[in-house]
Amino acid sequence: MGELSRVLTGKAKRSAEQTREAVLSWADSFEVADSTWFAFQSALDLTVDHQLPIWDALVLAVAAENRCRLLLSEDFRNGFTWRGVTVVNPFAESRSPLLSGLLRITN
């Protein structure tokens, strides 16, 4: 939710009020996973082993801890896989088969 907030206020230039409403709406619609000390330790390892920024690493570590298979992000190398989580850039020219399969299921 922190990353969503950052993108909405920074890149999308939404107001604080609009951002709060959007974040609360997402939180009401989807399961929100809390970060844990174990995830933070894993994030620290990712910063050392893969030179990731700590907050990106924490998002990935929490996703892995919660058994996510797909993480949509433009901040990682497209196709990067760690502990079963594959990072896909949703804005990449060629669409990931994993994302294409998910989009077929939801349509």
NORMOBEL-V433295 format. One record per pair of residues at least 12 apart in sequence whose C-alpha atoms are under 7 Angstrom apart, sorted by sequence separation. I is the first residue (numbers start at 1). J is the second residue. D is the distance in whole Angstrom. If there is no record, write none. Layout:
i j d
I J D
I J D
This chain:
i j d
5 19 6
43 57 5
71 85 7
73 87 7
43 58 5
69 84 6
70 85 5
71 86 6
72 87 6
73 88 6
74 89 5
69 85 4
70 86 5
71 87 5
72 88 5
73 89 5
68 85 6
69 86 6
70 87 6
71 88 6
72 89 6
73 90 7
5 23 7
40 58 6
43 61 6
72 90 6
4 23 7
39 58 7
42 61 6
64 83 6
64 84 7
64 85 6
1 23 6
39 61 5
39 62 6
39 65 7
35 62 6
